[in-house]
């Protein structure tokens, strides 16, 4: 059985919730480095977080399932700024093609390409680097 990494977490609760979603839809998955990050959170950066691995044949289905779950959650979440239900996901990948750009990313972030994910309200245009609490 071949597994592929689908997500990385720094929070064991979110990792286990996502794993539960996968197993509820009969997708074989496992967590890697969960114990070490849970026992010593300072080692999170050293091991690269808790990795969610899914069976390679179910990778696309699992990715779609995660995206649908997040979009469903966003529909019910109000913007803390304007109270409208208009939050969307904004993803950005910085993968420079020139030597200096790759070197800068390697020195600053430890990898040649970077990925960021945030949320924006389409009503008031406010950007959030993390999801606001739902309560």
QUIQUIVEN-V793391 format. One line per field, one symbol per residue. ss: DSSP state (@ for helix, = for strand, . for the rest). Layout:
ss=???
This chain:
ss=..=======..@@@@@@@@@@@@@....====.@@@@@@.@@@@@@@..======@@@@@@@@@@@@@@@@@@@@...........=========...@@@@@@@@@@@...=========.....==.......
